[in-house]
């Protein structure tokens, strides 16, 4: 009976997702007119400074609610890559979470929209069980951030790496692996099988509908497990050749509904898995 109820809940939630995609458009358009959106191109700034987009209006005070935590990283050639799809992606995603679960996440308060922005060396990060990092190809953490991320993961945090360009694998992938070796020297990055619980924690993912927004290719999913044991907690999920955030951000602007819907379902599953493991 419990399994049937869960299946019915997931089916109803999937229908709700389709309806919500249509409702997001006027909300996003109004928000865009207030704030100005879009963070694209490269930022060649001070490698010791964090680029902050004009849409950022500070972080919401911590009040115990689930709040989307977006990780910012410092300078370099892609120092603004962390902010791609900000804040529309998480604003849309949190509206989905509010509508299909009993959670009441932070969505908006005055000029603050969608998420709180933190770095891996920020002590406040421990208040956020799930963290999201966009464009890991431009991520070059300093020693404080390396230690901060290691502590975050080993104490139960979960990190999503997204907007990972499969077309530049030789550059982005190997630099990412190098940085993760600094964070978890003994950690092994391995492919996450499609039968893993993270892909069925709330919705059952239809991988045939998931495509890379940029190339149209087939996404791949990698991860790092606690103690390198696939039977234990998945601490890191890596969306390779996949940009989940793009689908979230542009879901109100005429994107293909099938992969957009699946990208939301994937995000919901990540969040539910992280909060229950």
DARASUL-V188164 format. One record per backbone hydrogen bond with DSSP energy under -1.0 kcal/mol. NH is the residue of the N-H (numbers start at 1). CO is the residue of the C=O. Records with the same first field share a line. If there is no record, write none. Layout:
NH: CO, CO
//
This chain:
5: 1
6: 2
7: 3
8: 4
9: 5
10: 6
11: 7
12: 8
13: 9
14: 10
15: 11
16: 12
17: 13
18: 14
19: 15
20: 16
21: 17
23: 19
24: 20
28: 24
29: 25
30: 26
31: 27
32: 28
33: 29
34: 30
35: 31
36: 32
45: 43
49: 46
56: 53
70: 116
71: 132
72: 118
75: 49
79: 76
81: 78
83: 80
84: 81
86: 83
89: 85
91: 87
92: 88
93: 89
94: 90
95: 91
96: 92
97: 93
98: 94
99: 95
100: 96
101: 97
106: 66
109: 112
112: 109
114: 107
115: 113
116: 68
118: 70
122: 119
125: 122
126: 123
127: 124
128: 125
131: 158
132: 69
133: 160
135: 162
138: 135
139: 136
146: 142
147: 143
148: 144
149: 145
150: 146
151: 147
152: 148
153: 149
154: 150
155: 151
156: 153
157: 152
158: 129
159: 235
160: 131
161: 237
162: 133
164: 242
169: 166
172: 168
173: 169
175: 171
176: 172
177: 173
178: 174
179: 175
180: 176
181: 177
183: 179
184: 180
187: 184
190: 223
192: 221
196: 193
199: 196
200: 197
205: 199
209: 206
212: 217
216: 212
220: 240
222: 238
223: 190
224: 236
226: 233
228: 225
229: 226
232: 229
235: 224
236: 224
237: 159
238: 222
239: 161
240: 220, 238
241: 164
247: 243
248: 244
249: 245
250: 246
253: 250
260: 256
261: 257
262: 258
263: 259
264: 260
265: 261
266: 262
267: 263
268: 264
269: 265
270: 266
271: 267
272: 268
273: 269
274: 270
275: 271
//
